[in-house]
Amino acid sequence: MTRTVAIVGRTLCGWIAAAALAHQLPRGRYRIIVVDTDADSEEGALDGFGDFAPVIAVPPQAAAFHAGLGLDEHAILRATGGGHALGVAFGGWRGDGAAAFLPYGETGAPLEGVAFHQLVARVRATGREIRLADYSVAALAAQAGRCAPASIPHALHLPTARYRALIRAAALKAGVEHAPAPLASAAIDAAAIVTRLALADGSTIPPLLVLDCSGVTARIAQQVAPALEDWSRWLPCDRRHVEVIAARGTPPPYSQVDANDAGWTATWPLNGMDVRLTCSANGSGERFRAGRRVDAWRGNCVALGAAAGMLKPLHPTALTLLLSSLARLIQLWPANSLAPVEAVAFNRATAAAWDGARDFVVAHHNVAGRAGPFWDERRAVVMPERLEAKRALFAARGRVPMFDEEPFDEADWTAMFDALGLVPRRYDARADRIALTAIEQHLAEQRTRAIAQVRALPRYIDAMAPLWRAAA
């Protein structure tokens, strides 16, 4: 018997979900069908993650997903005209005015079991100033305008409409269906089970599961699980404005986020243009609110993307959270529409992942030393308990307690805290077992090795020019 999985929303989120299920569930046992929520044209930049900008930041973790679809990175870039990001540069966030860079990939290497940043802290205690990013191949390559993606972890910046078309084609090739008419209504019983989706042409779909990928409208999820957790006390920016402007010169292989008096502006460089998103508190532009759905899975409806929550895109968290939710859903795949045990497990883990992503973004604002009422208020607000535990322990000892389902690892937290100016008061006591001269030699070797790797890389413009010509 073939069971139907209905994906509501012809968004990028929806097509990614459809493609993932089509490649991981047994063929012939499930019918996967994407249902439009309106009769709009297929053109446009619908992403299902909040539609913050017509570009999507794709995290390094998505490489495995793309490989599963048979898409290599060169094919993606040729089809979309996108670019690479070796990290995120932050301007104006620190109180001392120094720039900050959060690279992808490793920074330095441990010595005798002591973490690299603890070794750096030991040397800093002698009065020497050191930037962690100076020992990151990704950071140095970004600064030098060099990039060979095969050898350095990186994200991608992709025009949303083109990327959505590419994933849609891959999903259809894998057997996903696209409903012939948009959704008209849904029949939902007292147990929050969607028993039938009615389409505008009069046809109906009886689903095993409904994946709500319709974006902020949450077409089905808001009916079965309306409760939302509001994060505006920690993330008060509630207005967004986007503009696309012509760019001069070679686009850099990183994104840029500049702080201002009421929020920040992110710039994602593409070939020949820059996409700029400004998020501010009580400013101008379209409204949005940060938060998440209390229960992402209720009845037989699973909310994904912006239907599950909204978090401003300082980092490529939207796709990170989607891919982890899809992996979790497949692990907990239900035999029937009513699966309360699986739903509870999914909701617990999904909430933890969303809260972890929220904490990482909130930490940027809390740690930033920029002066001004907006930033003073961010530092004064009582932080979520898990975030306060991270900040306090890092400030004391340079260590970061980690919790289940964290979307950012310990190296990410360490790089972020350090780059934004949070300096631990003490370092790992084990670092004192290593001679200071040995540590200094280790740092010099790491720096030399990183510089040599960067010098061997081609210029970013030379590596990308053939791909951009093919995408033109």
DOMARKOL-311829 format. One record per residue (C-alpha): residue number from 1; x, y, z; residue in one letter. Coordinates in nm, 3 decimals. Last residue first. Example, Ala and Ser with C-alpha at 12.3 -4.5 7.8 and 13.67 -1.06 7.14 Angstrom:
# residues 2
    i       xx       yy       zz  aa
    2    1.367   -0.106    0.714   S
    1    1.230   -0.450    0.780   A
//
This chain:
# residues 472
    i       xx       yy       zz  aa
  472    2.533    3.407   -1.718   A
  471    2.571    3.081   -1.525   A
  470    2.845    2.940   -1.752   A
  469    3.037    3.269   -1.730   R
  468    3.001    3.259   -1.351   W
  467    3.149    2.910   -1.336   L
  466    3.447    3.003   -1.554   P
  465    3.516    3.319   -1.346   A
  464    3.501    3.146   -1.007   M
  463    3.852    3.010   -0.963   A
  462    4.017    3.317   -1.118   D
  461    3.806    3.557   -0.909   I
  460    3.893    3.369   -0.590   Y
  459    4.265    3.391   -0.657   R
  458    4.418    3.046   -0.662   P
  457    4.536    2.875   -0.341   L
  456    4.900    2.787   -0.277   A
  455    4.958    3.111   -0.086   R
  454    4.674    3.016    0.147   V
  453    4.826    2.682    0.238   Q
  452    5.164    2.845    0.304   A
  451    5.004    3.106    0.527   I
  450    4.829    2.835    0.730   A
  449    5.150    2.633    0.774   R
  448    5.346    2.938    0.885   T
  447    5.078    3.035    1.139   R
  446    5.058    2.683    1.279   Q
  445    5.436    2.665    1.302   E
  444    5.455    2.999    1.482   A
  443    5.185    2.892    1.725   L
  442    5.371    2.567    1.799   H
  441    5.697    2.761    1.852   Q
  440    5.521    2.991    2.098   E
  439    5.378    2.691    2.282   I
  438    5.719    2.525    2.301   A
  437    5.877    2.849    2.426   T
  436    5.611    2.873    2.696   L
  435    5.702    2.526    2.819   A
  434    5.401    2.300    2.849   I
  433    5.275    2.202    3.194   R
  432    5.131    2.554    3.231   D
  431    4.881    2.474    2.954   A
  430    4.732    2.208    3.182   R
  429    4.584    2.485    3.397   A
  428    4.344    2.571    3.116   D
  427    4.319    2.951    3.097   Y
  426    4.195    3.222    3.329   R
  425    4.001    3.548    3.291   R
  424    3.863    3.445    2.955   P
  423    3.847    3.721    2.689   V
  422    3.507    3.809    2.536   L
  421    3.600    4.042    2.250   G
  420    3.368    3.964    1.962   L
  419    3.627    3.739    1.797   A
  418    3.686    3.541    2.117   D
  417    3.318    3.470    2.185   F
  416    3.254    3.379    1.822   M
  415    3.560    3.158    1.777   A
  414    3.489    2.971    2.101   T
  413    3.123    2.922    2.014   W
  412    3.207    2.788    1.669   D
  411    3.479    2.558    1.810   A
  410    3.230    2.419    2.063   E
  409    2.985    2.317    1.792   D
  408    2.690    2.508    1.650   F
  407    2.359    2.329    1.579   P
  406    2.348    2.198    1.940   E
  405    2.117    1.895    1.960   E
  404    2.211    1.804    2.318   D
  403    2.405    2.051    2.530   F
  402    2.761    2.185    2.530   M
  401    2.943    2.362    2.811   P
  400    3.197    2.610    2.666   V
  399    3.543    2.652    2.820   R
  398    3.765    2.962    2.821   G
  397    3.793    2.952    3.200   R
  396    3.595    3.238    3.357   A
  395    3.452    3.421    3.058   A
  394    3.388    3.087    2.887   F
  393    3.211    2.955    3.195   L
  392    2.991    3.262    3.227   A
  391    2.901    3.285    2.858   R
  390    2.808    2.920    2.826   K
  389    2.601    2.906    3.146   A
  388    2.430    3.232    3.050   E
  387    2.341    3.075    2.716   L
  386    2.184    2.772    2.883   R
  385    1.976    2.991    3.115   E
  384    1.841    3.223    2.845   P
  383    1.982    3.574    2.893   M
  382    1.862    3.840    3.134   V
  381    1.872    4.167    2.941   V
  380    2.145    4.416    3.028   A
  379    2.380    4.340    2.738   R
  378    2.104    4.382    2.480   R
  377    1.989    4.703    2.650   E
  376    2.335    4.854    2.622   D
  375    2.338    4.759    2.254   W
  374    2.016    4.947    2.174   F
  373    2.108    5.242    2.397   P
  372    2.455    5.295    2.242   G
  371    2.808    5.159    2.269   A
  370    2.934    4.850    2.085   R
  369    3.082    4.591    2.320   G
  368    2.928    4.286    2.155   A
  367    2.894    3.998    2.403   V
  366    2.516    4.025    2.447   N
  365    2.439    4.091    2.082   H
  364    2.649    3.805    1.948   H
  363    2.522    3.582    2.228   A
  362    2.162    3.623    2.108   V
  361    2.259    3.464    1.775   V
  360    2.421    3.160    1.938   F
  359    2.136    3.133    2.189   D
  358    1.877    3.127    1.911   R
  357    2.060    2.843    1.734   A
  356    2.068    2.643    2.057   G
  355    1.700    2.716    2.120   D
  354    1.615    2.590    1.772   W
  353    1.812    2.270    1.828   A
  352    1.662    2.212    2.174   A
  351    1.310    2.269    2.040   A
  350    1.377    2.017    1.763   T
  349    1.503    1.755    2.008   A
  348    1.200    1.780    2.238   R
  347    0.956    1.812    1.950   N
  346    1.089    1.504    1.771   F
  345    1.076    1.290    2.085   A
  344    0.721    1.401    2.163   V
  343    0.612    1.346    1.803   A
  342    0.758    0.995    1.792   E
  341    0.565    0.897    2.105   V
  340    0.244    1.059    1.979   P
  339    0.238    0.886    1.638   A
  338   -0.110    0.930    1.489   L
  337   -0.074    0.927    1.111   S
  336    0.059    0.572    1.117   N
  335    0.390    0.389    1.078   A
  334    0.585    0.696    1.183   P
  333    0.937    0.797    1.073   W
  332    1.143    0.873    1.384   L
  331    1.483    0.847    1.211   Q
  330    1.334    1.013    0.903   I
  329    1.203    1.299    1.113   L
  328    1.539    1.350    1.284   R
  327    1.722    1.370    0.950   A
  326    1.459    1.616    0.825   L
  325    1.491    1.829    1.140   S
  324    1.871    1.836    1.107   S
  323    1.843    1.945    0.744   L
  322    1.593    2.219    0.830   L
  321    1.796    2.351    1.124   L
  320    2.113    2.384    0.916   T
  319    1.913    2.533    0.629   L
  318    1.782    2.815    0.847   A
  317    2.103    2.858    1.048   T
  316    2.314    3.004    0.767   P
  315    2.450    3.277    0.999   H
  314    2.328    3.626    1.090   L
  313    2.001    3.520    0.929   P
  312    1.729    3.638    1.168   K
  311    1.551    3.353    1.339   L
  310    1.192    3.254    1.268   M
  309    1.026    2.928    1.371   G
  308    0.847    2.608    1.273   A
  307    0.645    2.748    0.980   A
  306    0.960    2.945    0.899   A
  305    1.136    2.622    0.805   G
  304    0.954    2.302    0.896   L
  303    0.625    2.227    1.072   A
  302    0.525    1.861    1.100   V
  301    0.153    1.780    1.075   C
  300    0.027    1.432    1.163   N
  299   -0.106    1.525    1.506   G
  298    0.130    1.793    1.631   R
  297    0.494    1.812    1.528   W
  296    0.671    2.150    1.564   A
  295    0.521    2.195    1.908   D
  294    0.606    2.529    2.075   V
  293    0.643    2.705    1.741   R
  292    0.951    2.926    1.737   R
  291    1.046    3.288    1.787   G
  290    1.176    3.599    1.616   A
  289    0.919    3.845    1.488   R
  288    0.882    4.003    1.145   F
  287    0.764    4.336    1.010   R
  286    0.853    4.473    0.667   E
  285    1.050    4.796    0.644   G
  284    1.131    5.090    0.862   S
  283    1.280    5.090    1.209   G
  282    1.136    4.992    1.545   N
  281    1.425    4.754    1.610   A
  280    1.640    4.687    1.306   S
  279    1.728    4.424    1.048   C
  278    1.897    4.549    0.732   T
  277    1.951    4.306    0.447   L
  276    2.192    4.385    0.166   R
  275    2.231    4.178   -0.151   V
  274    2.543    4.281   -0.340   D
  273    2.577    4.261   -0.715   M
  272    2.816    4.179   -0.998   G
  271    2.881    3.816   -0.904   N
  270    2.726    3.773   -0.563   L
  269    2.814    3.930   -0.230   P
  268    2.591    3.876    0.076   W
  267    2.576    4.189    0.289   T
  266    2.420    4.189    0.637   A
  265    2.308    4.513    0.802   T
  264    2.268    4.544    1.179   W
  263    2.047    4.665    1.461   G
  262    1.940    5.003    1.598   A
  261    2.264    5.203    1.626   D
  260    2.442    5.010    1.353   N
  259    2.632    4.682    1.333   A
  258    2.786    4.560    1.008   D
  257    2.753    4.200    0.893   V
  256    2.972    4.094    0.598   Q
  255    2.962    3.769    0.404   S
  254    3.271    3.591    0.276   Y
  253    3.455    3.510   -0.049   P
  252    3.487    3.875   -0.157   P
  251    3.310    3.989   -0.474   P
  250    3.558    4.124   -0.730   T
  249    3.519    4.486   -0.825   G
  248    3.218    4.711   -0.794   R
  247    2.879    4.587   -0.687   A
  246    2.539    4.685   -0.826   A
  245    2.276    4.701   -0.556   I
  244    2.008    4.466   -0.427   V
  243    1.806    4.601   -0.136   E
  242    1.641    4.442    0.165   V
  241    1.457    4.596    0.459   H
  240    1.365    4.418    0.778   R
  239    1.177    4.525    1.088   R
  238    1.133    4.344    1.421   D
  237    1.478    4.359    1.580   C
  236    1.405    4.281    1.947   P
  235    1.605    3.957    1.971   L
  234    1.629    3.877    2.342   W
  233    1.292    4.015    2.456   R
  232    1.160    3.939    2.105   S
  231    1.194    3.563    2.151   W
  230    0.823    3.475    2.151   D
  229    0.730    3.108    2.189   E
  228    0.435    3.020    1.966   L
  227    0.117    2.820    2.030   A
  226   -0.094    2.763    1.714   P
  225   -0.040    2.387    1.683   A
  224   -0.311    2.235    1.459   V
  223   -0.434    2.547    1.277   Q
  222   -0.105    2.737    1.271   Q
  221    0.065    2.425    1.143   A
  220   -0.159    2.398    0.834   I
  219   -0.094    2.727    0.650   R
  218    0.217    2.821    0.842   A
  217    0.182    3.173    0.697   T
  216    0.547    3.240    0.785   V
  215    0.671    2.977    0.541   G
  214    0.455    2.720    0.362   S
  213    0.680    2.426    0.448   C
  212    0.415    2.239    0.647   D
  211    0.498    1.870    0.617   L
  210    0.173    1.675    0.617   V
  209    0.194    1.308    0.708   L
  208   -0.005    0.997    0.618   L
  207   -0.204    1.217    0.384   P
  206   -0.551    1.173    0.224   P
  205   -0.525    1.401   -0.085   I
  204   -0.833    1.547   -0.254   T
  203   -0.932    1.661   -0.603   S
  202   -1.178    1.949   -0.658   G
  201   -0.951    2.160   -0.879   D
  200   -0.868    2.395   -0.591   A
  199   -0.724    2.114   -0.384   L
  198   -0.875    1.955   -0.074   A
  197   -0.633    1.811    0.180   L
  196   -0.783    1.529    0.385   R
  195   -0.750    1.365    0.724   T
  194   -0.518    1.620    0.880   V
  193   -0.493    1.471    1.228   I
  192   -0.509    1.727    1.510   A
  191   -0.682    1.470    1.740   A
  190   -1.014    1.652    1.701   A
  189   -1.008    1.610    1.322   D
  188   -0.859    1.833    1.054   I
  187   -1.002    1.871    0.701   A
  186   -0.779    2.104    0.501   A
  185   -0.875    2.367    0.245   S
  184   -0.806    2.500   -0.104   A
  183   -0.448    2.392   -0.167   L
  182   -0.313    2.471   -0.511   P
  181   -0.380    2.265   -0.826   A
  180   -0.192    2.007   -1.032   P
  179    0.006    1.877   -0.731   A
  178    0.379    1.845   -0.797   H
  177    0.499    1.486   -0.769   E
  176    0.832    1.366   -0.633   V
  175    0.985    1.080   -0.831   G
  174    1.358    1.143   -0.796   A
  173    1.362    1.351   -1.115   K
  172    1.093    1.573   -0.962   L
  171    1.313    1.629   -0.658   A
  170    1.622    1.711   -0.865   A
  169    1.423    1.959   -1.076   A
  168    1.284    2.125   -0.762   R
  167    1.636    2.147   -0.614   I
  166    1.760    2.336   -0.922   L
  165    1.454    2.562   -0.941   A
  164    1.492    2.648   -0.571   R
  163    1.858    2.734   -0.625   Y
  162    1.768    2.963   -0.913   R
  161    1.497    3.143   -0.713   A
  160    1.711    3.172   -0.399   T
  159    2.024    3.322   -0.551   P
  158    2.300    3.122   -0.382   L
  157    2.565    3.220   -0.125   H
  156    2.758    2.906   -0.033   L
  155    2.925    2.800    0.290   A
  154    3.283    2.690    0.336   H
  153    3.517    2.423    0.469   P
  152    3.855    2.459    0.292   I
  151    4.030    2.217    0.054   S
  150    3.767    2.160   -0.215   A
  149    3.667    2.524   -0.194   P
  148    3.989    2.663   -0.340   A
  147    3.972    3.028   -0.236   C
  146    4.185    3.339   -0.238   R
  145    4.082    3.698   -0.171   G
  144    4.372    3.751    0.072   A
  143    4.147    3.828    0.371   Q
  142    3.921    3.537    0.286   A
  141    4.222    3.307    0.255   A
  140    4.353    3.421    0.593   L
  139    4.016    3.359    0.758   A
  138    3.970    3.018    0.595   A
  137    4.324    2.904    0.678   V
  136    4.268    3.000    1.043   S
  135    4.571    3.091    1.255   Y
  134    4.531    3.469    1.220   D
  133    4.165    3.421    1.315   A
  132    4.271    3.354    1.675   L
  131    4.402    3.708    1.701   R
  130    4.701    3.752    1.934   I
  129    4.816    4.039    2.156   E
  128    5.116    3.959    2.378   R
  127    5.098    4.063    2.741   G
  126    5.238    3.745    2.897   T
  125    4.883    3.626    2.966   A
  124    4.823    3.636    2.590   R
  123    5.065    3.344    2.557   V
  122    4.860    3.129    2.794   R
  121    4.537    3.241    2.624   A
  120    4.677    3.129    2.288   V
  119    4.742    2.784    2.430   L
  118    4.386    2.779    2.561   Q
  117    4.262    2.876    2.214   H
  116    4.451    2.580    2.068   F
  115    4.299    2.321    2.300   A
  114    4.541    2.134    2.527   V
  113    4.586    1.762    2.454   G
  112    4.962    1.780    2.411   E
  111    4.922    2.064    2.159   L
  110    4.590    2.146    1.997   P
  109    4.563    2.275    1.639   A
  108    4.510    2.615    1.479   G
  107    4.163    2.731    1.378   T
  106    3.951    2.465    1.214   E
  105    3.675    2.511    0.961   G
  104    3.446    2.802    0.887   Y
  103    3.573    3.143    0.985   P
  102    3.421    3.399    1.224   L
  101    3.588    3.734    1.158   F
  100    3.589    4.035    1.389   A
   99    3.691    4.392    1.315   A
   98    3.826    4.610    1.593   A
   97    3.623    4.915    1.697   G
   96    3.722    4.888    2.065   D
   95    3.361    4.833    2.170   G
   94    3.322    4.546    1.929   R
   93    3.027    4.513    1.693   W
   92    3.132    4.773    1.436   G
   91    3.215    4.526    1.159   G
   90    3.158    4.151    1.168   F
   89    3.305    3.933    0.893   A
   88    3.139    3.596    0.830   V
   87    3.320    3.287    0.704   G
   86    3.475    3.121    0.401   L
   85    3.173    3.213    0.192   A
   84    3.146    3.099   -0.166   H
   83    2.950    3.220   -0.467   G
   82    2.629    3.187   -0.662   G
   81    2.569    3.196   -1.038   G
   80    2.281    2.953   -0.994   T
   79    2.327    2.673   -1.246   A
   78    2.706    2.699   -1.275   R
   77    2.734    2.728   -0.896   L
   76    2.523    2.417   -0.837   I
   75    2.705    2.217   -1.104   A
   74    3.041    2.318   -0.955   H
   73    2.923    2.209   -0.611   E
   72    2.829    1.860   -0.715   D
   71    2.466    1.758   -0.742   L
   70    2.381    1.387   -0.743   G
   69    2.092    1.437   -0.503   L
   68    2.278    1.260   -0.223   G
   67    2.579    1.478   -0.298   A
   66    2.365    1.786   -0.240   H
   65    2.257    1.659    0.101   F
   64    2.615    1.576    0.195   A
   63    2.730    1.925    0.093   A
   62    2.452    2.082    0.303   A
   61    2.667    2.062    0.617   Q
   60    2.887    2.346    0.483   P
   59    2.596    2.588    0.529   P
   58    2.387    2.738    0.245   V
   57    2.322    3.112    0.277   A
   56    2.015    3.200    0.072   I
   55    1.977    3.501   -0.157   V
   54    1.659    3.687   -0.251   P
   53    1.639    3.825    0.105   A
   52    1.448    3.774    0.431   F
   51    1.197    3.537    0.276   D
   50    1.106    3.392    0.616   G
   49    1.248    3.042    0.578   F
   48    0.997    2.919    0.319   G
   47    1.230    3.026    0.037   D
   46    1.003    3.202   -0.210   L
   45    1.225    3.396   -0.449   A
   44    1.001    3.456   -0.747   G
   43    0.895    3.263   -1.052   E
   42    0.676    2.957   -1.008   E
   41    0.378    3.186   -1.062   S
   40    0.125    3.233   -0.785   D
   39   -0.179    3.009   -0.754   A
   38   -0.162    2.968   -0.378   D
   37   -0.056    2.719   -0.111   T
   36    0.111    2.493   -0.364   D
   35    0.115    2.122   -0.290   V
   34    0.429    1.908   -0.316   V
   33    0.362    1.534   -0.342   I
   32    0.558    1.241   -0.204   I
   31    0.402    0.899   -0.266   R
   30    0.548    0.641   -0.032   Y
   29    0.602    0.268   -0.055   R
   28    0.714    0.262   -0.417   G
   27    1.053    0.406   -0.336   R
   26    1.184    0.338    0.012   P
   25    1.252    0.666    0.198   L
   24    1.592    0.835    0.178   Q
   23    1.613    0.988   -0.169   H
   22    1.249    1.092   -0.200   A
   21    1.247    1.221    0.158   L
   20    1.543    1.453    0.095   A
   19    1.404    1.578   -0.236   A
   18    1.065    1.658   -0.084   A
   17    1.216    1.838    0.215   A
   16    1.443    2.041   -0.013   I
   15    1.142    2.120   -0.235   W
   14    0.939    2.243    0.060   G
   13    1.213    2.461    0.209   C
   12    1.276    2.615   -0.133   L
   11    0.907    2.695   -0.137   T
   10    0.630    2.511   -0.317   R
    9    0.441    2.495    0.013   G
    8    0.252    2.209    0.174   V
    7    0.442    1.884    0.151   I
    6    0.198    1.592    0.141   A
    5    0.328    1.246    0.227   V
    4    0.105    0.980    0.076   T
    3    0.110    0.611    0.167   R
    2    0.135    0.340   -0.099   T
    1    0.000    0.000    0.000   M
//
